Amino acid sequence: MEGPALNPVQKKRYRGGRGKGEKALQDPVKREKTLFPPTDRASQKIYSKLFTLRLAKNARKRLELKDLSSFHRACVYDYCKRLDLIPTSVGEDGAKYLEVELKAELVGTPVDTALALNAQQDALLTRLREQPAKLAMRQAAAGRPPEGQAAQTKSELLRHLPKYAKGTTDEEHRSNASKAMELFEDDWKEGKAMNAHIYNLLLHILSLADHTEQFVQVYEQLDEAGLRPNEGTLACAVKTFSAMGQPERALQAIQDFVATGQKVHVRCYTPLLKGFCDTLQVPEALGVLDQLQAQGLSISEEEYAHLIRACGRASMGEKAAELLQAMADTVPACTESSLEVLHEWFASPAAQPKGHMRWQVSWPTTISIDGLCAANGQHLSSIVLTPAEQEQFRKEVETACFRNHKEAFEGFKGWLDQELKQRGPYDVLIDGANVGMFGQSGAHGQFSITQLYNMVRFFQNEGKRILVFLHRRHLKHAQQNQPRNPAIRHACELLQSVTYFPKDGTNDDWYWLYAAIACGDGAFVVSNDHMRDHVFQLQDPKHFLTWKERHQIKFMFNRDLMLELSYPPSYSRRLQLSPCGSAWYFPSAENEDLWMCAWQSNMNAEAPVFVPHQN
């Protein structure tokens, strides 16, 4: 059977592989990548870095570009040709990375405006064109020699500034800032050369002392000198501008920083959001939130509180309710300052439901062991992961395991899959090292084989299927320390039969965490580990926190080695909305026994006053 006629391009693709050939035949018109202007995100980021390098005031400044594909290497050469940069291959056969530098004769020369491919780069060029005139005016006003008329010597501020950044009290900070500023002004008037590090360090000192006017003055000089702030300086600038009631200027500082191809963390956006919210510029604040979410960044409890308060005061009830629901997905408990904001929101007219109902708030209140709220008499829910969330969480943990111990984890995963297929899921997964080292933090503390043995025997007597995770060295040390003790020998034999021994040098926590997830909703982990390290390595920590609350059993041993276990409660201790949507529950982050409850009641009910809890 003859196939369709192929043109030369299709023939080439067809010969490259069966799958590729079939795909080419189904979609013969394929969009080709172009070098300029950049189309994909990676090439746009490369161009942004090279564009910023072209604007540098220092001929020694270089840029290293590593791990480039053949297409992106071609992009680099094309962009360098357009920007008059010099790309140099570095490494074996020029295959390791590219090093790009600015031609010395082009330092400080104007840049063609056609090379700016977006509004941020265009604004950057506009500002740079205006800088020489501004700098000349500032120099004339200060009596400083114009550029080129005085031989600039290097400033020696770096010898003095570090000691001024070490103050501990407000008085020391103010004194150090005054001394540093005096030295800076003397050197600047004399025309001494200063680099970005000097400016950043001085701005840090001024921010510690809250010298707002001097901070703004030095920040403007940094900008006019064509130098760039680091992220720490940017955070201080955003905080200062926002406190001055100029959040628009703070936003511009962030946009200029991002235009250079650098990343900005959430800490820089927090004062900006607060600045917009304090002035009730809610659309601008929500625009900043959209920018954060577009970058894959998540906001914290503090930012949610600012936004909810602003939406309530601006009578944007639906948006505040939407933010409250998003907050419930990521914030497990609330500080007292956030509880005050939430109380204000539920008391505002924008929050009130339609009809004859209104929100009633009780703080502080308590929840019984079986989840009954003392304020409204309703039961709290147990929040669990949906099947889709459970599968996503399993994949995230599996990815983290392969990233940390690929070869060792492949063997463990194969073994576990076979065990679950033949014998079914385990009921209890035990963090052996955590149990054995409980209470052994003294000078002569060592692994207690007895504690782990008692833990295993307890669950065996309960009829549970158990799997312990423990590095083999712990059992070896126990046998070597007491080789003639029959009780130790018996304990080691029992533990050998129920233990998986991870490969030496690997983190055993990832093994029992993955096994517990693979065993389903009925499995529990016995460990006092807070698992903070695991949170930082997962893409979506909220799934992990939800799972951990419902599946972790904590324990303790008393002086007689009697075991006490703390099972998860029947309800979830986290911010939650009742199933019928008529009540909100907010656990306190400062006191585990206290909650704030907001529920809908008749309009004739008296509105309570928020009273701060006295510890």
N, C-alpha and C positions, 0 to 999 in steps of 0.2 A: 504494500500500500504506500503510495507516494504521499509525502507531506507537502505542506504549502511551500510556495516559492520563497526563498530567503534572500534578502539583500545582503551585501557583504558584512554590514554591521551585525545583522542577526546571525549570520553564519559563524562569525567569530564568537558571539555569545553562546551559541548552541554548542560549539566545540569545547567551550570552557567547562561544560558540565551539564548533565541531563536536567537537573532541577533548574539551573540558571537559564538553560535554553528554553525550557517550557515556559518559565516566567517571562522571558523576553518575547516569546511568540504571543502570549496572552496580552502583553502590554508593550507593543513595539515602539510607542512614542514615550520615551523616558526623559524626564527632566534632567538636563546636564548641569552639573555644578559649575559656577563661574568663580573666577578668582576675585574680581573686583566689579562692583562692590561686594563685600562679604555677605553671604546669605545665611549660613548656619551660625549658631551661638558661639562655637569654638573659634571660628575665623573672625567673628565680630570682636571677641575678647582679645584676640591676638592683635587686631588692628588698633583697638583702643590702647593697648600697652605701647605699641610702636608710635602711635600718634602722640601719646604723652611723652615718650622719649624724645621725639622730634622737638618738643617745646622746652627741653631741658636747657638750663643755663650753664651746665657743667659738661665739658667735653669728655671728662673721664667716666661719666655715667654710662653704664652698660646694662644690657638686658640678656638674660639667659632663657632660652626657650627649649624645654626638654619634652621627651615623649611625644614627638610630632609624627603624624602620619605623613605619607608621601604627598598627599593633597595639601595638607597644612604647611608642609615645608615649601611647597611651590607658592602658597599664599604669602609666606614670609618674604621670599625673594621678590615677589611682585610688589608687595607693600613697601619694602625697603627701597625699591627702585623709584617708586612714586614719592616717597618721603625723603629721599636723599640720605638714607642710612646705609651702613656697611654691615652686611651679614657675613659671619665667618664660621666655617664648620670647625667644630672642636671634637676631638675624640678619635677613636680608631676608624680610619677610612672616612672620616667626616660623618659617621653614623650615629654618634651619641647625642649631640645637641647643637643648637645654633647659638652663637653669641653675636649680639647686634650692638653697634655703637654709633654715636653721632659724629659726623665729620667735624673736625675742629674748626674749619673755616665757616661752618654754618651755625655755630653757637650764637644765639641771640638774634639771628636773622628772621625776618618775617616769614610766615607760613601762608601758603596759598589757601584762601578761604574755601576753595572747591574741595579741599582734602577733608573738611569737616563733614562727616556723614550723618550727624544727628544734631538735635538742638543743643544738647549738653556740650558737645565739642565745639559747636559754633559759639555758644556763650563763653566758653573758655578762651577761644581766640579773641573775641571782642574784649574781654577783660584784660587779656595780655597786651592788646594794642593800646589800651588806656593806661596801663601801669607806668610806662616811662614818664608821662606827663604828671601823674599823681606823685610819683617818687621824686621828681625834680621839685615840685611844689613843696613837698614835705621837707626835703633837704634844704631848700632855700629858707623856709620858715625856721628851721632848727639851726641854721648857720653851718650845715655840714657841707664839705666840698663836693661838688657834683662828680658823678661817676667819670673816671678817666682823667680828672684833673689832679687827683692826689693818689699817690702810690698806697694802695690799701695793704696794711699789714694784718696778719691774722689775729683775731681777737683771742685773748687769753681767758675768756669767761669760763671755758670748760674746766679750768683749774679751780674755780670758785663756786660755780653753780651747784655741783652735786652736794656740797655740804649744806647748802641752803634748802635742799629738798628733804632734809632729815628731821625737821621739827616735829614735836609731839603735841604741843598745846597751841591754842589759837593765838596766843600772844607771840609765841616763837614763830609761827607761820607769818604773822603780820610783820614782825621785825625782819625776818629773812627775806620776805618779798621786797621790802623797802631797800634793803642793802643790795639785792640782786638787780633791782630796777635802776638804782643809782649807777652801778657798774655798767649796765647795759647802755644807758643813755650816754655815758662818757665815751664808751667805745664807738657807739653809733655816730656821735658828732665828729669824732676824729676820723671817720671813714674807714674803720677797721672792718675787714671781711668777716661775715658770720654765716655759718652754715645752718641747715635746717635743724640739726640736733640742738644747737644753742637755743634757737627759737622755741622748739618743743619743750625743752627743759625749763626755760624761763616761764613759759605759759603754764606749765604744770605747777610751778612755785606760786605764781599769781593766783591760780585757781584755788589752791589750798588756803590762801589768805583772803579769798573773796574780794580781791581788788578788781572790781568789774571794769572800771574805766581804763585802767592800765592794761588789763587783759585785752580789751577790745582794741586799744591802740597798738599793742604788739602784734596781735593777730592780723590787723590790717597791714602792718609793715611786713609781716611774713608773706602775705598774699602779694603785696606790691613788689617784693623782691623776687617773685617767680618761684618761691619754694613751696613745698607741700607739707601740710601737717600730717602727723601719724594719727592712728585711730584714737589713742589716748587724748591727744590734743583736740581732735574732732569732738570727742565726747564732752570735754570741758567747754568747748565753744558752743555746742548745742545747748548744754545746760545753762551757760551764761546768757545766750541770746534769748532762750525761752523764759528765763527768770526776768529779763528786761522787758518782757511783753512783746518780743519780736520773733515769734515762732516761724514767720515766713523767711527771715534771715537764717534761722537755724536749718530750715529745710533746704535752702539754697546751698549752705555749707555742705550738707550731706550729698546733695546732687552733684556738686563739684568734685567731691571726693570719689563718688561712684563713677564719675566720668573718666577718671584716671585708671579704671579697671580694677580697683581695689574693693574688697568686701567690707560691709558694715554690719556689725553685730547688733542685737536687739538693744543693748545697753545705750547705744547712741540715739535710738528712737524714743526711749522712755520719757526723757524730759521734753522732747518735741511733742509727743502725744499729750503730755500734761499741759504744755503751753497752749496748744490749740483748745483743749478741753476747758481750761481755766477761763479762756476768753469766749467760750461757747461757740467756737468755730468748728461745729460738729462735722460739716461736710469735708473740711480740710483734714480733720482728725481721722475720719473714715477713709479718706484717700491715702493717708499714711499707712493705715491698717491694710489696705489693699496692696500697697507696695511691699509691705512685709510678707504678706501671704504669697505674693507673686515670687518672692525670693525663697520661699520654703521655710520662712522663719515663723515661730510661734510666740505669741505674747504671753506674759505671766499674769498672775493675780493682780498685781499693781496696775498694769495697763488696762485690764478689764474694768477695774474699779473706776479709773478715770473716765473711761468711755461711757459706762453705765450712768455715772453721775451726770455727765454732760448731756446725754440723751434725755435723761429724766428732766433736767432743768430746761431743756429746749423743747419739751413736749413731744419728743419722738419716741412714743411708747412702744411701737412695734419693733423698732430697731434695738431698743434697750432689752426687750424680751428676747430677741434673737441673740444678742450678746450674752445674756444671762445663760441661755441654753448652751452656747459655745463654751462659756466658762465652766459649766458643769461637766463638760467632756474632758477638760484638761486640769482643773484645779480641784484637788481632793478635799481641802479644808481651807478655812478663811481666817485671816488675822482680824483683830478687833477693829482696826481701821477700815478694813473692807466691809465688816459687818455694819459699821455705822453708815457707810455709803449705801449698802443694800437696804438698810432700814429707811433711809431718806427716800430711796427709790420707791419702795412699797407704800410710803406715805404720800407720794406725789400724786396729783390728779391724773397724770399721764399713765400711771400704772393701774388705775382702778378699772375693774371689769365692767361691762355694760350691765344694766339692770340695777337691782337693789342689793348687790353684794359689794363688799369692800375688803381690802387686805387687812388682816389683823396680824400683829407681830408680837412674839414672845421671846424675850432674852433676859437672862439665860434660862434654858429649860433642859430637861434631861430625857434620856431614852432608856427604857428598861432593857433587861437582858433579852427579852423576846421581841424587842424592836418597837415597843409601844411608846408613843410620844406623850409626855405629861401635859403638853399644852393643848393639843387638839384631839387626843384620844385615838389617833390613827396609827397604823403600823407602817414602819419603813420597809422598803423593798431590798432584796438582795440583787445587786447589779452584776450580771455575768456577761461574758462575751458572746456575741452571736456566732453561729457556725462560720460565717464569712470572716468575722474578726478573729476567731480562733485559728482559722487556717492562715490568715495573714500573719498573725503573731508567731505561729509555728515556723513559717518561712523566714521571718526576720531572725528568729533565734537560730535556725539552721544556717542561715547566711553568716551570722556572727560566729558560730562554731567553726564553720569551714574557714573563715577568715583567720581565726586564732590557731586552730590545730587541724589543718586540712587532712593530712595523712592519717593521723590518729583517729580523727572523728569519723572518717569513712569506714574504718574497721568497726568502730562502736555502733554506728548506725546500722550497718549490715547485721551485726549480732543482735541488736535490739529488735529490728524488724522480724528476724527469725523467731525470737523469743515470744513476741506478741502474737505472732501468727500461730505458733504451736500451743502456747500455754495461756494466752490472754493477757490483759493489762495487769500491772502491779497496782496495789492499793496504796502503798506507802513507799516513798523514796526518801532515804535518810542521808543527810550530809554528814558522813562519818567523822570527818576531821572536826567539824563544828561541835558535834556532840562530845567527842573524846577530849577536846580542849576546853570544854566549859568549866569555868572556875579554876583553871590551871595557869593563871597569868602571874603567879608569884615567882620569886627568884628561882625556886626549884620546881616550877611547874613542868609537867610532861604529859604526854598523851595518856588518857585514862581508858584502858581497854575495858575496865569494869563498867564505866558509864555507858559505853556503846553496847556492851553485852546486855545490860539491863534494859536499854531501850529496845533492842531487837526482841528480847524475850517477852516484853510487855505486848508488843504488837503481834507476836506469834500466838500468845495466849488469847488475843482477841480474834484470832482466825484470819488475820490479814496477810496478804501476799507482799513480801518485803524485798526491796533491793537497796543495798548499801553501796555508797560510792566512797572509796578510800584508797589513797596511795599505799602501795604494798609496804613501804618502809615503816609505816606505823606498826603493823603486825610484827615485822622482823625485830624492831626495837623492843617490843613487849616480850617476845620470846627470848631474846638475848639477855634482857635484864633479869628475868626470872625463869631460867630454863627448867628448873626442877619443880615449879609450882603447878600442880595438876589443874587447879582452877583456871589459871592463865592458859594452859594448854587446851583445856576444854573450850574456853571462850574463843580462842583463836580458830579452833576447828569449826565451831559453829559459824563464826563470822566468814570463814573461807567459803562456806557453802551458800552464803546469801550476798556476797560482795562482788561488785565489778571493780577491777583495779585499773584506773586510767593510766595511760602511758606516762612515765616519768617526765617531768618538765612541762606537763600540761595542767591547765586549771580545771580541777574536778567539778567546779560549780557549773560549768557549761554542760557537763554530762548529765547531772541530775536534773537540771532545768529542762533540757530537751526531753529527757525521758518522762518527766512529769507531764509535759504538754502532750507527748505522744500517747500517753496512757489515758487521756480523756478527762472529762469533768469529775470523775469519781476518784482521781488520784490526789494525794496530798504530799507535800514536802515537809519534812521535819528539819528545821534549821532556824537559828536565831539571826542568821545573816540578813542584814538590811538590803543587800543586793544593789547597792548604789552603783557599783562598777558596771553592772549589767545595763542599767538605765542609759548610761552615756553611750553605749555601743549599739543601741537599738534606734531605728529610724522613728518609731512612734511609741514613746514611753507610756502613753496612756493605756495601751493594751496590756503592757506588762504590769502596771500598777493595779489595774482592775483584776487581772488574773491572780496576782500575788496576794491580794487581800482575801480572796476566796479559797486559796489552796495552800497557804502556809500555816503549819502548826508550830508554835513556839513552845519552849520547854525550859525547865530548870530542875536542878537536883539540890535537895537540902543537905544538911550536914551528914545525915544518915544514908545519903545516896538514894533517897526516896524520890521518885520521878513525879513531876507535876507538869501537865500539858495544858496549853491554851489553844483551843480550837477556834477557828473563825466564827464570829457570831452569826446569828440567823439573818442579820441584815447587814448592809454595806455601810461602813462609816465613811461616807463621802457625800459631797454636795449632790442632792438629788431632788427630782420633782416626783410627786406622788403619781401613781398610774392614772388617776382620774384628772390630773392637772390642776387640782384645787389647793395644793400645799407645796411649799418649798422647805427643804431642810438643809441647814448650813452648819457643819461641825466646826468647832473652834480649833484653830491650829495651836493655841497656847494651852488648852486644857482638854484632855481627851474625854472628860465626862460631861462637857457642856456643849449645847447646841443653840442655834437660833432657828425658830420656826415661824414661817409666814403662811397663813392660810386664809381662805376666803370665808367671810362670815356676813351676817346681816348688817345693813348700814347703821342700825341703831346701836351696835356694839361700840364701846368706848375705845378710842385709839390709844394704845400704850405708848409711854415715853421710853426712849432708848436710854438705859442706865448702864454705863460701863461697869463690867464685872470687876470686883475687887478680889485679887488673888489672896 
